[in-house]
Amino acid sequence: MINRKEIAILITEKLTLQKSALKTRFLLNKNTIGFFYVDELLPSDLVREIHKNFPKIEETKHRKNIRENKYVAYQMNKYHPLLEEVIYAFQEENVVSCIAEICNAPDILPDENLYAGGLSLMTKGNHLSPHLDNSHDKNRQLWRVFNLLFYVAPDWRLENGGNLELWPNGLEGEPIEIISKFNRLVVMATHQKSWHSVNKVLVDDVRCCVSNYYFSEKPLLHSDDFHITTFRARPSEKSRDLILKADNHLRSAVRKVFKKGIRENPHQYKK
């Protein structure tokens, strides 16, 4: 079986080939939500093997509430070892350094705990409301600065839904829709202006994603302040937005009293 170091070499080779273009793309959007994506990141046969070994829905955790509806998996030793290898390939030093150079963001760090990372699966009707990611790591010591999303569901199309949406002009503007295309890596900046979402899956299929976060001792924006994962509704959902604002306010108030939350967030890899 291919290991993480070998996968990391393949990732780095692909990123290096397109480095100049990726730098340009990221810089064009840096003042709103800096992002870039790379297609055909890894050999197709390898990505199909990754997809084939994704856990079954019943082997995952269902996150369903007013904010989100999706399935997650993060206790990686419960699943096929290839999945752990591909996740941690994105945390190898050569991959991290390459992405740091593209984004002109030195001193970024991967997260071996997979705090809020790991595997994400979405079936028909699943979605993720517009939100800002939690600003920090599990110990509230490092700033979350980049989100890496690697999509592995074959033949995924725009009309399937379940696509990433970026809101560079806030929730009053129009989102940029990025297809959750097979073998596509999306890298996006995370800060207090990086609103993003996943629109509803419309087909009887499963959208599969390998997710990683990078952290840093400094935030990407000097104006950044601590915030919990903050959810909003879509512009047309006025009543739902009021409920989510109240929910955000309540959860923020709790975190002011309990700096690390009332309980430890279970969404992390306990090795």
URMO-V688555 format. One record per backbone hydrogen bond with DSSP energy under -0.5 kcal/mol. CO is the residue of the C=O (numbers start at 1). NH is the residue of the N-H. E is the energy in kcal/mol with one decimal. If there is no record, write none. Layout:
co=CO nh=NH e=E
co=CO nh=NH e=E
This chain:
co=3 nh=7 e=-2.3
co=4 nh=8 e=-2.6
co=5 nh=9 e=-1.7
co=6 nh=10 e=-1.6
co=7 nh=11 e=-2.4
co=8 nh=12 e=-2.7
co=9 nh=13 e=-2.4
co=10 nh=14 e=-1.9
co=11 nh=15 e=-2.6
co=12 nh=16 e=-2.7
co=13 nh=17 e=-1.8
co=14 nh=18 e=-1.1
co=16 nh=19 e=-1.0
co=18 nh=22 e=-2.6
co=19 nh=23 e=-2.5
co=20 nh=24 e=-1.9
co=21 nh=25 e=-2.3
co=22 nh=26 e=-2.5
co=23 nh=27 e=-2.5
co=24 nh=28 e=-1.8
co=25 nh=29 e=-0.8
co=26 nh=29 e=-0.9
co=26 nh=30 e=-0.6
co=27 nh=30 e=-0.6
co=29 nh=32 e=-1.9
co=30 nh=34 e=-0.5
co=34 nh=189 e=-2.9
co=36 nh=187 e=-2.9
co=38 nh=185 e=-2.7
co=43 nh=46 e=-0.6
co=43 nh=47 e=-1.9
co=44 nh=48 e=-2.5
co=45 nh=49 e=-1.6
co=46 nh=50 e=-2.2
co=47 nh=51 e=-2.6
co=48 nh=52 e=-2.6
co=49 nh=53 e=-1.3
co=51 nh=54 e=-1.7
co=53 nh=80 e=-0.5
co=56 nh=59 e=-2.3
co=57 nh=60 e=-1.9
co=61 nh=63 e=-0.6
co=61 nh=72 e=-2.6
co=62 nh=64 e=-0.8
co=63 nh=70 e=-2.1
co=67 nh=129 e=-2.0
co=68 nh=65 e=-2.7
co=69 nh=127 e=-1.4
co=70 nh=63 e=-3.3
co=71 nh=121 e=-2.9
co=72 nh=61 e=-3.0
co=73 nh=119 e=-3.0
co=74 nh=76 e=-1.7
co=75 nh=78 e=-2.0
co=76 nh=79 e=-1.7
co=80 nh=83 e=-1.5
co=80 nh=84 e=-0.8
co=81 nh=85 e=-1.9
co=82 nh=86 e=-2.3
co=83 nh=87 e=-2.0
co=84 nh=88 e=-2.3
co=85 nh=89 e=-1.1
co=86 nh=90 e=-0.9
co=87 nh=90 e=-0.8
co=88 nh=91 e=-1.0
co=89 nh=92 e=-1.3
co=92 nh=95 e=-0.6
co=92 nh=96 e=-2.4
co=93 nh=97 e=-2.6
co=94 nh=98 e=-1.6
co=95 nh=99 e=-2.3
co=96 nh=100 e=-2.4
co=97 nh=101 e=-2.0
co=98 nh=102 e=-2.1
co=99 nh=103 e=-2.3
co=100 nh=105 e=-2.7
co=101 nh=104 e=-0.8
co=109 nh=215 e=-3.6
co=110 nh=112 e=-0.5
co=111 nh=114 e=-1.6
co=113 nh=269 e=-3.6
co=114 nh=116 e=-0.6
co=114 nh=117 e=-1.7
co=118 nh=211 e=-3.4
co=119 nh=73 e=-2.0
co=120 nh=209 e=-2.3
co=121 nh=71 e=-2.6
co=122 nh=207 e=-2.9
co=123 nh=126 e=-2.6
co=126 nh=201 e=-2.2
co=127 nh=69 e=-2.5
co=128 nh=198 e=-2.4
co=130 nh=232 e=-2.8
co=131 nh=196 e=-1.8
co=132 nh=230 e=-1.8
co=135 nh=144 e=-2.9
co=137 nh=140 e=-1.5
co=142 nh=137 e=-1.6
co=143 nh=216 e=-2.0
co=145 nh=190 e=-2.1
co=146 nh=214 e=-2.3
co=147 nh=149 e=-0.5
co=147 nh=188 e=-2.3
co=148 nh=212 e=-2.3
co=149 nh=151 e=-0.6
co=149 nh=186 e=-3.0
co=150 nh=210 e=-3.0
co=151 nh=183 e=-2.1
co=151 nh=184 e=-0.8
co=152 nh=154 e=-0.6
co=153 nh=156 e=-1.0
co=157 nh=160 e=-1.6
co=158 nh=161 e=-1.8
co=160 nh=202 e=-3.3
co=160 nh=203 e=-0.7
co=163 nh=199 e=-1.9
co=164 nh=178 e=-3.2
co=165 nh=197 e=-2.2
co=166 nh=168 e=-0.6
co=166 nh=176 e=-3.2
co=167 nh=170 e=-1.8
co=170 nh=173 e=-1.4
co=175 nh=177 e=-0.6
co=176 nh=166 e=-2.5
co=176 nh=178 e=-0.6
co=177 nh=179 e=-0.6
co=178 nh=164 e=-1.6
co=179 nh=181 e=-2.3
co=181 nh=184 e=-1.5
co=183 nh=41 e=-2.0
co=184 nh=151 e=-2.6
co=184 nh=186 e=-0.5
co=185 nh=38 e=-2.4
co=186 nh=149 e=-2.8
co=187 nh=36 e=-2.0
co=188 nh=147 e=-2.7
co=191 nh=194 e=-1.3
co=193 nh=195 e=-1.8
co=195 nh=167 e=-2.5
co=196 nh=131 e=-2.3
co=197 nh=165 e=-3.1
co=198 nh=128 e=-2.4
co=199 nh=162 e=-0.6
co=201 nh=125 e=-2.7
co=203 nh=205 e=-2.0
co=205 nh=207 e=-0.5
co=206 nh=208 e=-0.5
co=207 nh=122 e=-1.9
co=208 nh=152 e=-2.2
co=208 nh=153 e=-0.7
co=209 nh=120 e=-2.5
co=209 nh=211 e=-0.5
co=210 nh=150 e=-2.7
co=211 nh=118 e=-2.5
co=212 nh=148 e=-3.1
co=213 nh=111 e=-0.6
co=214 nh=145 e=-2.7
co=214 nh=146 e=-1.6
co=215 nh=109 e=-3.5
co=216 nh=143 e=-3.6
co=221 nh=224 e=-1.6
co=227 nh=135 e=-2.4
co=229 nh=231 e=-0.5
co=230 nh=132 e=-2.1
co=234 nh=237 e=-2.5
co=236 nh=238 e=-1.0
co=237 nh=241 e=-2.0
co=238 nh=242 e=-1.6
co=239 nh=243 e=-1.6
co=240 nh=244 e=-2.3
co=241 nh=245 e=-2.4
co=242 nh=246 e=-1.9
co=243 nh=247 e=-2.3
co=244 nh=248 e=-2.7
co=245 nh=249 e=-2.3
co=246 nh=250 e=-2.3
co=247 nh=251 e=-2.4
co=248 nh=252 e=-2.5
co=249 nh=253 e=-2.1
co=250 nh=254 e=-1.9
co=251 nh=255 e=-1.8
co=252 nh=256 e=-1.3
co=253 nh=257 e=-1.0
co=254 nh=257 e=-0.7
co=254 nh=258 e=-3.2
co=257 nh=259 e=-0.7
co=258 nh=261 e=-2.3
co=266 nh=268 e=-2.5
co=267 nh=116 e=-2.2
co=268 nh=270 e=-0.7
co=269 nh=271 e=-1.0
